[in-house]
Amino acid sequence: MANLRIAELDFDAIKQNLKTFLQSQSEFTDYDFEGSGLSILLDVLAYNTHYNAYLANMLANEMFLDSAVKRSSAVSIAKHLGYTPGSTKAPRAVVSMRVNEPSGSPTFLTLEENTAFNISLDNQNFTFYNLESITISKSDDTYIFPEREIFEGTLIEQTFVVTDPGPSEKFVIPSTSVDIDTIKVTVQNSFTDSTSSSYTISKDITGVNDQSKVFFVEENPLEKFQLFFGDGVIGKKLSVGNIINVTYLNTNGSAANSSNLISQSFTTSTIGGSSSVVVSTITNPFGGAEKEEINSIRFNAPLINAAKNRAVTAADYKALIDNNFGEAESIAVWGGEENDPPAFGKVFISLKPFDGTQISPQSKENLLLDILRDRKVLGVTPEFVDPVYLYVGLAIDVVFNPGLTTKTSNLIKQNVNDAVNSYFNTYLKKFDEDFNKSFLLKNILNSDSSIVSVNIQVKLQKRENALLNDENSFISDSRLKFNNAIKPGSFFSSKFYIVTSNVETLCKITDIPDTSIPSDIGTGTLKLQNAVTGQTLQSNIGTVNYGTGDVIVFTFTPTALPNTVSDLRFTSTIQETDHNITVNRNEILLLDDSTKNGTGGIEAGLTINVTIP
């Protein structure tokens, strides 16, 4: 038998193998393959072989979660792991309402389910709905509805008729922007029998029996969600002729999110027959998100499968929250044994919202009760910790060659500014994301081919609220933890006023190394000095460890802050030997957005100096 070579997949190598095979046959001795018509046939055979090899390779890729490139393939594989990819998430807002003079002045007033609330954001109109009705009683001739969550979207109603009861019959929701958490299902007996029952979504078959009125949701290969019902063992089985009524919100996702820094207002038509309704916005729209991407599915599906719908390890907590809680953009979880100081019997959870800096207390309470309470280990107490934000200041010197570009220095500066913001927006602003100076340098150099050199000085800043006319101190657990080596002699605070000898004095805090030749791993002493004259007002107001970045500030009492300054800012230069800034547990790095304020003792967070050789 001929020696067959089948390892090559390249077109030319395949053709050469075919040619070698034919040349070994006695019928083709001394045959000129290059100049013959048979060469065309070999091209066709090589093309067909190469095509099939490529197809087989791609099919093999789509069989594994790590290598799949089609989202539908990743969804199908994740289904075997018991994971349903996240749908588009409807933004939510929190409002309260006062109704004036409702018709008939009733004793009780009801806010009906699916009442519409309207809002205009960036010249675009959005509609929100309350998904549950609520009834209140009149109090002192006023009607005030307490805080309620309302959700953005278009309210859709659909009806399906059961023809083949059981899990094999799927009911497809045609919208690709449905928020599956807003789906409500009722099942009517038949067209002639209007008796109906409510069914709830099931994400866990624990406790589901043959009479449980539940439905299940999965995503099909066309990226649309579909409902199916139980088989009479897991979930109640439907009957032929049952009518399924489905309502849900088709949402715009993140488009309706709004910063809490801008006041927003809602309007509604009538409640209880009254058109005089005052809607107060407690929380602006937040939490809207797009459908889960393939990279997120690859990451989350194995973790959810490993968690088995219970919270034992820190990874379990993170996976469960990520899969069931749509308000958090980034999640950090660590055990009490890893905390500083250790707190055994606890698990710490820190959540960064998509908009703003902190998750609301009500959302934390809902997360604890609805997601973690029945899944956590008895005796382990979850505790929420707000994120700690560290601000990275950058002084960037750029040299460019004007002979290699037609751009002005201002355009080069704008390119560098865009590269810096792109780096922070893409790679930072989340938990467990360290600052990489070399990576930023590469981004800046790639921003324009005329840039020949870049030098970056990195600073790190912590911000703290000032307690005016009260004692402030940062010691023990509240000490200023930079968690990175800081440069001796570079620490300083923003300015604040204190009273000395009955005179209000503008002052600041700076450091002095403890040795005449400063040591990068040594210590220093903090002093309080007059910000105008430089006179030392207190020679020992705290200590600093340059190697660890731990700063302790003893008691001081600020009486006021300069105009336009709202907090205390503590800044230090990072040592040159540390090209990265590492974060720990619940720390998040942000680009320092400070603008220069000489009166307040605040330096510009980002400065870019562009020169030519």
C-alpha positions in Angstrom: 0.0 0.0 0.0 1.2 3.5 -0.8 2.6 5.7 2.0 -0.2 8.2 2.5 0.6 11.7 4.0 -2.4 13.3 5.6 -0.9 15.8 8.0 -0.8 18.8 5.7 -3.7 21.2 5.5 -2.2 23.9 3.4 -3.5 24.0 -0.2 -0.1 23.7 -1.9 1.0 21.0 0.4 -2.2 19.0 -0.3 -1.7 19.3 -4.0 2.0 18.2 -3.8 0.9 15.1 -1.7 -1.6 14.2 -4.4 1.0 14.7 -7.1 3.6 12.6 -5.1 1.0 9.8 -4.7 0.3 9.7 -8.5 4.0 9.8 -9.4 4.4 6.6 -7.3 2.0 4.8 -9.6 3.5 2.9 -12.6 0.8 4.3 -14.9 2.1 7.9 -14.5 5.9 7.3 -14.8 7.6 10.3 -16.4 4.3 12.1 -16.6 4.5 16.0 -16.7 2.0 17.0 -14.1 2.7 20.7 -14.4 2.0 20.9 -18.1 -0.9 18.6 -18.1 -4.7 19.0 -17.8 -4.5 16.7 -14.8 -2.9 19.6 -12.9 -6.3 21.3 -13.0 -8.0 18.2 -11.5 -5.4 18.2 -8.8 -6.2 21.8 -8.0 -9.9 20.9 -7.7 -9.1 17.9 -5.4 -6.7 20.1 -3.3 -9.3 22.8 -3.0 -12.0 20.4 -1.9 -9.7 18.8 0.6 -8.6 22.1 2.0 -12.2 23.3 2.2 -13.4 20.2 4.1 -10.4 20.4 6.4 -11.2 24.1 7.2 -14.9 23.2 7.8 -14.0 20.3 10.1 -11.7 22.6 12.1 -14.4 25.3 12.5 -17.0 22.7 13.5 -14.6 21.3 16.1 -14.1 24.9 17.4 -17.8 25.4 17.8 -18.1 22.3 20.0 -16.1 23.8 22.8 -16.9 26.9 24.9 -13.4 28.3 24.9 -13.0 28.2 21.1 -16.5 28.9 19.9 -16.8 32.1 17.8 -20.5 32.1 17.2 -22.7 33.3 20.1 -25.3 30.6 19.3 -22.7 27.9 19.8 -21.6 29.3 23.1 -25.3 29.6 24.2 -25.9 25.9 23.2 -22.9 24.7 25.1 -23.7 26.8 28.2 -27.2 25.3 28.2 -25.5 21.9 29.0 -23.9 23.6 32.0 -27.3 24.8 33.3 -26.5 28.4 32.3 -28.9 30.9 30.7 -27.1 33.9 29.2 -28.3 37.3 30.5 -30.9 39.1 28.5 -31.1 42.8 27.9 -31.8 44.5 31.3 -34.4 47.2 31.6 -33.2 50.4 33.4 -35.1 51.0 36.6 -35.8 54.1 38.6 -37.2 54.8 42.0 -40.0 57.3 42.4 -42.7 58.3 44.9 -46.0 60.0 44.0 -48.5 62.4 45.6 -52.0 62.3 44.1 -54.1 65.5 44.5 -57.9 65.3 44.6 -58.6 61.9 43.2 -62.2 61.3 42.0 -64.6 60.8 44.9 -61.9 61.3 47.6 -61.8 57.5 48.3 -60.5 56.0 51.5 -58.1 53.8 49.5 -56.3 54.5 46.3 -54.6 52.0 44.0 -51.7 52.5 41.6 -52.6 50.0 38.9 -50.1 47.5 37.6 -48.4 48.7 34.3 -49.1 52.3 34.9 -47.0 54.3 32.4 -44.4 57.0 33.5 -42.7 59.1 30.9 -39.3 60.8 30.8 -37.2 62.6 28.3 -33.4 62.0 28.3 -31.1 63.6 25.8 -34.1 64.6 23.6 -35.3 61.0 23.5 -38.5 59.9 25.1 -38.7 56.7 27.3 -41.6 55.0 29.0 -41.4 53.3 32.4 -43.9 51.0 34.0 -44.6 49.8 37.5 -44.9 46.1 37.4 -46.9 45.5 40.6 -50.0 47.3 41.8 -50.1 48.9 45.2 -53.0 50.3 47.4 -52.6 53.0 50.0 -55.0 54.6 52.4 -55.7 58.3 52.7 -53.8 60.1 55.4 -54.7 63.6 56.4 -56.6 64.1 53.1 -53.4 63.3 51.2 -52.5 60.4 49.0 -48.8 59.6 49.0 -47.4 56.4 47.3 -44.1 55.3 48.9 -41.0 54.7 46.9 -41.6 52.3 44.0 -39.4 50.8 41.3 -40.5 51.4 37.7 -38.9 49.8 34.6 -38.2 51.1 31.1 -39.5 49.5 28.0 -42.4 48.9 25.7 -45.1 46.7 27.2 -45.8 43.6 25.0 -48.6 41.1 25.4 -48.7 37.8 23.5 -50.9 34.7 23.4 -49.9 31.1 22.6 -52.1 28.0 22.4 -50.8 24.6 23.7 -50.9 21.8 21.0 -48.2 19.4 22.3 -47.9 19.7 26.1 -44.5 19.1 27.6 -40.9 20.6 27.5 -40.6 19.8 23.7 -43.1 22.5 22.8 -41.4 25.9 22.8 -43.0 29.3 22.8 -40.7 31.8 21.2 -40.7 35.5 22.2 -40.0 37.3 18.9 -38.2 40.3 20.5 -34.4 40.2 20.8 -34.5 43.0 23.5 -36.8 41.4 26.1 -35.8 41.6 29.8 -36.6 38.1 30.9 -36.9 39.2 34.5 -40.1 41.2 33.5 -41.9 38.2 31.9 -45.2 37.4 33.5 -47.2 34.3 32.5 -50.8 33.2 33.1 -52.3 30.0 31.8 -56.0 30.0 30.9 -57.8 26.7 30.7 -59.3 27.2 27.2 -61.2 29.6 25.0 -64.4 28.6 26.7 -63.1 28.3 30.2 -61.6 31.6 31.4 -60.2 30.2 34.7 -56.5 31.1 34.8 -53.5 30.6 37.0 -50.2 32.5 37.4 -47.0 30.8 36.6 -43.5 31.9 37.9 -40.1 31.5 36.3 -37.9 28.7 37.6 -34.2 29.0 37.7 -33.7 26.2 40.1 -35.6 22.8 40.2 -35.0 22.4 43.9 -38.4 22.2 45.5 -40.2 21.9 42.1 -42.7 19.0 42.0 -45.3 17.7 39.6 -47.8 20.4 40.7 -45.5 23.4 40.7 -46.8 26.1 38.4 -43.5 27.2 36.8 -42.1 27.9 33.4 -38.5 27.8 32.1 -36.6 30.2 29.9 -33.8 29.4 27.4 -32.2 31.1 24.4 -32.5 29.5 21.0 -29.9 29.5 18.2 -31.6 32.6 16.7 -30.7 34.6 19.9 -34.4 34.8 20.9 -35.7 33.6 24.3 -38.3 30.9 24.4 -40.5 29.5 27.2 -41.3 25.9 27.9 -43.2 24.2 30.7 -42.9 21.1 32.9 -43.4 17.4 32.0 -45.6 16.5 35.0 -42.6 15.4 37.1 -40.6 18.6 37.2 -43.2 21.3 36.9 -47.0 21.0 36.2 -47.7 19.7 32.7 -50.1 21.8 30.6 -53.0 20.4 28.6 -54.0 20.6 24.9 -56.0 23.8 24.4 -54.5 25.7 27.3 -54.0 29.4 26.4 -50.7 31.0 27.5 -50.8 34.8 28.1 -47.4 36.4 28.3 -46.5 40.0 29.1 -43.0 41.4 29.1 -41.0 44.6 28.5 -39.1 45.1 25.3 -36.4 47.5 26.6 -33.8 49.9 25.2 -31.2 48.6 27.7 -28.5 51.0 28.7 -29.8 53.9 26.5 -32.1 55.1 29.3 -29.4 55.1 32.0 -29.0 58.5 33.6 -26.4 59.9 36.0 -27.6 60.9 39.4 -25.6 64.1 39.0 -28.4 65.4 36.8 -31.9 65.9 38.2 -34.5 64.0 36.1 -38.3 64.1 36.4 -41.2 61.7 35.4 -44.7 62.5 34.4 -47.8 60.2 34.3 -51.4 60.7 33.0 -53.9 59.9 35.7 -54.0 57.9 39.0 -57.4 57.3 40.6 -59.1 59.6 38.1 -56.9 62.5 39.0 -54.5 64.2 36.5 -52.9 66.2 39.3 -50.1 63.8 40.1 -46.7 64.9 41.4 -43.9 62.3 40.7 -40.7 62.7 42.8 -37.6 61.0 41.4 -35.7 59.3 44.2 -33.2 57.6 41.9 -32.6 58.3 38.3 -32.8 55.5 35.8 -30.0 53.0 36.3 -29.1 49.3 35.8 -29.9 49.0 32.1 -27.6 46.7 30.2 -27.3 45.0 26.8 -27.6 41.3 26.2 -24.7 39.2 27.6 -21.8 39.0 25.2 -20.0 35.8 24.2 -16.9 36.5 26.2 -19.0 37.0 29.3 -20.8 33.7 28.6 -17.5 31.9 28.3 -16.4 33.3 31.7 -19.6 32.9 33.7 -21.1 29.6 32.5 -18.3 27.4 34.0 -18.5 29.4 37.3 -22.2 29.0 37.6 -21.9 25.3 36.9 -19.2 25.0 39.6 -21.4 26.9 42.1 -24.3 24.5 41.6 -26.7 27.2 42.8 -25.2 27.4 46.2 -22.9 29.9 47.9 -19.9 28.3 49.6 -16.7 29.8 48.1 -16.1 33.4 47.2 -16.2 32.3 43.5 -19.7 30.9 44.2 -20.9 34.2 45.6 -19.5 36.1 42.7 -21.0 33.8 40.1 -24.5 33.8 41.7 -24.5 37.6 42.0 -23.2 38.1 38.5 -25.9 35.8 37.0 -28.9 37.0 39.1 -28.1 40.7 39.9 -28.1 43.0 36.9 -27.2 46.3 38.7 -23.5 45.6 39.2 -21.0 46.3 36.5 -18.2 44.7 38.6 -18.2 42.4 41.7 -15.5 41.6 44.3 -16.0 38.9 46.9 -13.5 37.7 49.6 -13.6 35.6 52.7 -13.3 37.1 56.2 -9.9 35.3 56.6 -8.5 37.4 53.8 -9.8 40.7 55.2 -7.7 43.3 56.9 -8.2 42.8 59.8 -9.5 39.2 59.6 -13.2 38.7 60.3 -13.9 35.0 60.5 -17.4 33.8 59.8 -18.1 36.6 57.3 -17.9 36.9 53.5 -17.4 40.5 52.1 -19.1 41.7 49.0 -18.4 44.9 47.1 -20.4 46.0 44.1 -19.7 48.7 41.5 -22.8 50.0 39.8 -23.0 50.8 36.1 -23.7 54.4 37.0 -22.5 56.2 40.1 -20.2 54.9 42.8 -22.4 52.9 45.2 -25.3 50.4 45.0 -28.4 51.6 46.9 -29.1 50.1 50.4 -32.5 48.8 49.1 -30.7 46.9 46.2 -28.3 45.4 48.6 -31.2 44.2 50.8 -33.0 42.7 47.8 -29.8 40.9 46.8 -29.3 39.5 50.3 -33.0 38.3 50.6 -33.7 37.2 47.1 -30.5 35.7 45.9 -28.1 34.8 48.8 -30.3 34.0 51.8 -31.4 30.5 50.7 -28.1 29.6 49.0 -25.4 30.6 51.6 -23.9 28.4 54.2 -25.5 28.6 57.6 -23.3 30.5 60.0 -21.6 32.6 57.3 -22.7 36.2 57.3 -22.5 38.2 54.1 -21.5 41.8 54.6 -21.5 44.6 52.0 -18.5 46.9 51.6 -18.6 49.9 49.4 -15.9 50.2 46.7 -12.7 52.2 47.5 -11.8 54.5 44.7 -8.2 55.4 44.1 -7.4 58.2 41.6 -4.4 58.0 39.3 -2.8 61.3 38.4 -0.5 61.4 35.3 2.0 64.0 34.2 2.9 63.0 30.7 5.8 64.5 28.6 5.6 63.7 24.9 8.2 64.4 22.2 7.1 64.2 18.6 8.9 64.7 15.2 7.0 67.3 13.2 8.7 66.0 10.0 6.7 62.7 10.3 3.2 64.4 10.5 1.1 67.3 9.4 -0.6 67.5 12.8 0.0 70.4 15.2 1.1 69.9 18.8 -2.4 70.5 20.0 -3.7 67.6 17.8 -0.9 65.4 19.1 -1.9 66.3 22.6 -5.6 65.5 21.9 -4.5 62.1 20.5 -2.5 61.4 23.7 -5.5 62.5 25.8 -7.8 60.1 23.9 -5.3 57.2 24.3 -5.2 57.8 28.1 -9.0 57.9 28.4 -9.4 54.8 26.2 -6.9 52.9 28.4 -8.8 53.7 31.6 -12.2 53.1 30.1 -11.2 49.8 28.6 -8.9 48.2 31.1 -9.6 49.9 34.5 -12.6 51.2 36.4 -13.3 47.6 37.7 -12.2 45.4 40.6 -9.0 43.4 40.2 -7.7 45.6 37.4 -4.2 46.9 37.9 -2.6 50.0 36.3 0.1 48.9 33.9 2.5 51.8 33.0 4.1 50.0 30.1 0.7 49.2 28.6 -0.3 52.9 28.8 3.1 53.9 27.2 2.4 51.5 24.3 -1.1 53.0 23.8 0.3 56.5 23.7 3.1 55.6 21.3 0.6 53.9 19.0 -1.7 56.9 19.1 0.5 58.7 16.5 3.5 57.5 14.5 5.3 60.8 14.9 5.7 60.4 18.7 9.3 59.5 19.4 9.4 59.4 23.2 7.1 59.4 26.2 7.8 60.0 29.9 5.1 59.4 32.6 5.1 60.4 36.2 2.4 58.6 38.2 0.6 59.8 41.3 -2.0 58.2 43.5 -4.8 60.0 45.4 -7.3 59.1 48.0 -10.3 61.2 48.8 -12.0 61.4 52.2 -15.0 63.3 53.5 -14.2 66.2 55.8 -16.0 66.4 59.1 -16.0 70.2 59.7 -15.7 71.5 63.2 -15.2 68.0 64.4 -12.2 65.7 65.0 -10.9 64.0 61.9 -8.3 61.1 62.1 -7.2 58.3 59.8 -5.7 55.6 62.1 -6.0 51.9 62.5 -8.5 50.4 60.1 -9.3 53.9 58.7 -5.7 54.7 57.8 -4.9 55.8 54.3 -3.8 52.7 52.5 -2.2 53.4 49.1 -1.1 49.7 49.0 1.8 50.7 46.7 5.3 52.1 47.4 5.2 55.9 47.5 8.1 58.3 47.0 9.6 59.9 50.1 8.9 63.6 50.4 6.0 63.6 47.9 3.0 63.2 50.1 0.7 66.2 50.5 -3.0 67.0 51.3 -5.3 69.5 49.8 -5.8 72.7 51.8 -8.2 73.2 54.7 -8.7 75.8 57.5 -8.1 75.2 61.2 -8.2 77.6 64.1 -4.9 78.4 65.8 -4.7 81.0 68.5 -8.2 82.1 67.6 -7.2 82.8 64.1 -8.5 80.7 61.1 -5.5 79.5 59.2 -5.2 77.9 55.7 -3.0 74.8 56.1 -2.0 71.5 54.6 -0.3 68.2 55.6 3.1 67.2 54.1 5.7 64.5 54.9 9.3 64.6 56.0 11.5 61.4 55.7 12.9 60.2 59.0 16.4 59.8 57.6 18.6 62.5 56.0 19.0 60.2 53.0 15.4 59.1 52.3 14.9 55.3 52.1 12.3 53.9 49.7 11.4 51.4 52.3 11.7 53.7 55.2 9.3 55.8 57.2 8.4 59.5 57.5 6.6 61.9 59.8 3.7 64.1 58.8 3.6 67.8 59.6 0.9 70.4 59.6 2.1 73.6 58.0 0.7 77.0 57.1 -0.2 76.8 53.4 0.7 80.4 52.9 3.9 81.0 54.9 5.2 77.4 55.1 5.5 77.7 58.9 5.2 74.4 60.7 2.1 74.4 62.9 2.5 70.9 64.3 5.6 68.8 63.7 4.1 65.3 64.3 0.6 64.9 63.0 1.1 61.4 61.7 3.4 58.8 60.1 4.0 57.3 56.7 5.5 54.0 55.6 7.0 54.5 52.2 7.4 50.8 51.4 3.8 49.8 52.0 2.1 53.1 51.3 0.4 53.1 54.7 -0.3 56.6 56.1 -1.6 57.4 59.6 -3.0 60.9 60.3 -3.6 61.8 63.9 -6.5 64.0 65.1 -7.0 67.4 63.5 -10.1 69.6 63.3 -10.8 71.4 60.0 -13.2 74.3 60.4 -13.8 75.0 56.7 -12.7 74.1 53.2 -11.7 76.6 50.4 -14.4 77.6 47.9 -15.1 74.9 45.3 -13.4 72.2 47.4 -15.8 69.5 48.8 -13.4 66.9 50.3 -9.9 66.2 51.6 -7.5 64.8 49.0 -4.3 63.0 49.9 -1.8 62.6 47.1 1.6 61.0 46.7 3.9 60.1 43.8 4.4 56.4 43.1 8.0 55.2 43.3 9.7 54.8 39.9 10.7 51.2 40.6 6.9 50.3 40.6 5.8 50.6 37.1 2.3 49.2 38.0 -0.3 50.2 40.5 -1.9 47.1 42.1 -5.3 47.0 43.7 -6.5 44.9 46.5 -10.0 43.4 47.2 -12.5 46.2 46.7 -10.3 48.9 45.3 -10.9 50.5 41.8 -8.6 52.7 39.9 -10.0 55.8 38.2 -8.3 58.6 36.2 -7.9 61.6 38.4 -10.3 64.2 37.0 -9.1 67.1 39.2 -8.6 70.5 37.7 -5.9 72.8 39.1 -7.1 74.8 42.1 -4.3 76.8 43.7 -6.5 78.0 46.6 -7.6 74.5 47.4 -4.1 73.0 47.0 -5.3 70.6 44.2 -3.1 69.8 41.2 -4.5 68.9 37.8 -5.1 65.2 37.6 -3.9 64.8 34.0 -1.3 67.1 32.4 0.1 66.5 28.9 3.2 68.5 27.7 4.0 68.1 24.0 7.3 69.3 22.6 9.6 68.7 19.6 13.2 67.6 19.7 
